[in-house]
Amino acid sequence: MSERFRERDVGDTIRFESELFSTLPFKDEENLTDADNISVNIEKRDGSKVVDDATPVEHEEGLYFYEWDTVGLEATQYKVSVFVRQGDAEQETSAFIELVD
């Protein structure tokens, strides 16, 4: 599996947005819902963390965002992970960013 990286310039502020839906059993409906806990981790390709367990801002019910200021960071590849916990369930969503000069 190859990883695809989105390129951004060092010094950019990158905004990540996340929506959390709950699905009603036996229905084709989804509703935005609040998470019990949501956090963001960002690490360099070598595994060293540059953001550890940051809390995104809740924009409105079920809609969250996190702004990552990349000023002064190394031009390299980063993995951005968003962890959502709702009840006993936990989900991780990841994206890959390559900062370039």
Residue, then its C-alpha position, 0 to 999 in steps of 0.5 A: m500500500s502506498e501512502r499519498f501525501r498532500e503537500r503544504d508549505v512550511g509556515d502554513t496553518i493547516r485546518f483539519e475538520s471532523e464530523l461525527f455522525s451517529t446512525l440510527p439502528f435499522k434506519d437510513e438516517e445519520n445525525l451529527t452527535d458530540a464525541d465523548n472524547i476527541s483528540v489529535n496527534i501529529e508525528k513525523r515520519d520517524g515517529s516523533k510527536v510534534v502534537d500530542d493529544a491536542t483537543p480540537v475545537e467544537h464548532e457546533e454539535g458533531l463538528y470539530f476543527y483543529e488548526w496546526d501552525t507549522v511555523g518553524l517545523e522541519a520540511t518532512q512528512y507527517k502523519v495526522s491522526v484524529f481519535v474519536r471515542q464514543g461510548d465503548a467505541e474508538q475510531e482513528t482517522s489518519a491523513f498524511i501531510e508533506l511540508v515543503d520549503 
